[in-house]
Amino acid sequence: MQKALLISILAATIVIPLFASKGGTVRSAVRRSAIATAVFCVLYWLGLLFIYPSLTPSKRATTNPGASTGQ
């Protein structure tokens, strides 16, 4: 899972400048790059908040089931 997180950051590092380079002027390219970076950060944060925890195995599944009942 950590490898997928690293690859997504590397992909964004390449994709955002490619997206921003479509601007006609330097000002529009910088603006597009800043907007794309902000959008990526928000989407990445939401993914880490909601999606990533559901993909990792639960630690509670490996504990002793009889330990919580007080036996």
C-alpha positions in Angstrom: 0.0 0.0 0.0 2.9 2.4 0.8 4.2 1.8 -2.7 0.9 2.9 -4.2 0.9 6.1 -2.2 4.4 6.9 -3.3 3.5 6.2 -7.0 0.5 8.4 -6.8 2.6 11.3 -5.5 5.2 10.7 -8.2 2.5 10.6 -10.9 1.0 13.9 -9.6 4.5 15.4 -9.8 4.6 14.6 -13.5 0.9 15.1 -14.4 0.4 18.6 -12.8 3.2 20.3 -14.8 2.0 18.6 -18.0 -1.5 19.9 -17.3 -0.3 23.4 -16.5 1.9 23.6 -19.6 -1.2 23.9 -21.8 -1.6 27.5 -20.6 -0.8 30.2 -23.2 1.1 32.5 -20.9 3.4 31.9 -17.8 0.8 33.5 -15.6 -2.0 31.1 -16.7 0.4 28.1 -16.4 1.3 29.0 -12.9 -2.4 29.6 -12.0 -3.4 26.3 -13.5 -0.5 24.5 -11.7 -1.5 26.1 -8.3 -5.1 25.1 -8.8 -4.3 21.6 -9.8 -1.9 21.2 -6.9 -4.6 22.4 -4.4 -7.2 20.0 -6.0 -4.8 17.1 -5.8 -3.9 17.9 -2.2 -7.6 18.0 -1.2 -8.4 14.8 -3.1 -5.3 13.1 -1.6 -6.3 14.1 1.9 -9.8 12.8 1.4 -8.5 9.6 0.0 -6.2 9.1 3.0 -9.0 10.0 5.4 -11.7 7.7 4.0 -10.3 5.2 1.5 -6.9 4.2 2.9 -8.2 3.0 6.3 -10.6 0.7 4.6 -7.8 -0.9 2.5 -5.6 -1.7 5.5 -6.2 -4.9 7.4 -7.9 -4.5 10.8 -5.7 -5.1 13.9 -8.8 -6.2 15.8 -9.2 -9.3 13.6 -6.0 -10.8 14.8 -6.6 -10.5 18.6 -7.9 -13.3 20.8 -11.8 -13.3 20.5 -12.2 -14.7 24.0 -10.2 -11.9 25.6 -12.9 -9.3 25.2 -15.6 -11.3 27.0 -13.7 -11.5 30.2 -13.2 -15.3 30.2 
